[in-house]
């Protein structure tokens, strides 16, 4: 058996153990965490867009068209 075969077997065993732990634990709380992070990112995005729109509008209103 080569070292590569040994490494592959160890990785398969490790991933199988991780899958087993995830099934036992479930993903409780992951959904809530994802929703909170997504909501915060959406709020941040809307705030940035609002600031940009306000600055562009102010700059556009400041243009003298010579009328």
C-alpha positions as CSV (number, residue, x, y, z in Angstrom):
1,X,0.0,0.0,0.0
2,X,1.4,3.4,-1.0
3,X,1.3,6.5,1.1
4,X,-1.2,8.0,-1.3
5,X,-3.6,5.0,-0.7
6,X,-3.2,5.4,3.0
7,X,-3.9,9.1,2.8
8,X,-7.0,8.5,0.6
9,X,-8.3,5.9,3.1
10,X,-7.7,8.3,6.0
11,X,-9.5,11.1,4.2
12,X,-12.5,8.9,3.4
13,X,-12.7,7.8,7.1
14,X,-12.5,11.4,8.2
15,X,-15.2,12.6,5.9
16,X,-17.4,9.7,6.8
17,X,-17.0,10.7,10.5
18,X,-17.8,14.3,9.7
19,X,-21.0,13.3,7.8
20,X,-22.0,11.1,10.8
21,X,-21.5,14.0,13.2
22,X,-23.5,16.4,11.1
23,X,-26.4,13.9,10.9
24,X,-26.4,13.5,14.7
25,X,-26.2,17.2,15.3
26,X,-28.4,18.3,12.6
27,X,-28.3,21.8,11.3
28,X,-30.3,23.5,14.1
29,X,-29.4,27.1,14.3
30,X,-27.7,27.3,11.0
31,X,-30.8,28.5,9.3
32,X,-31.3,31.2,11.9
33,X,-27.7,32.4,11.6
34,X,-28.0,32.5,7.8
35,X,-31.2,34.5,8.0
36,X,-29.6,37.1,10.4
37,X,-26.5,37.5,8.3
38,X,-28.5,37.8,5.1
39,X,-30.8,40.4,6.6
40,X,-27.8,42.4,7.9
41,X,-26.2,42.3,4.5
42,X,-29.4,43.4,2.8
43,X,-29.8,46.3,5.2
44,X,-26.2,47.3,4.6
45,X,-26.7,47.1,0.8
46,X,-29.8,49.3,1.0
47,X,-28.1,51.8,3.1
48,X,-25.2,52.1,0.7
49,X,-27.5,52.4,-2.3
50,X,-29.4,55.2,-0.4
51,X,-26.3,57.1,0.3
52,X,-25.1,56.8,-3.4
53,X,-28.5,57.9,-4.7
54,X,-28.6,60.9,-2.3
55,X,-25.1,62.0,-3.4
56,X,-25.8,61.6,-7.1
57,X,-29.1,63.5,-6.8
58,X,-27.4,66.3,-4.9
59,X,-24.7,66.5,-7.5
60,X,-27.2,66.5,-10.3
61,X,-29.3,69.3,-8.7
62,X,-26.1,71.3,-8.3
63,X,-25.5,71.5,-12.1
64,X,-26.1,74.9,-13.5
65,X,-27.8,74.7,-16.9
66,X,-27.6,78.4,-17.5
67,X,-31.4,79.0,-17.7
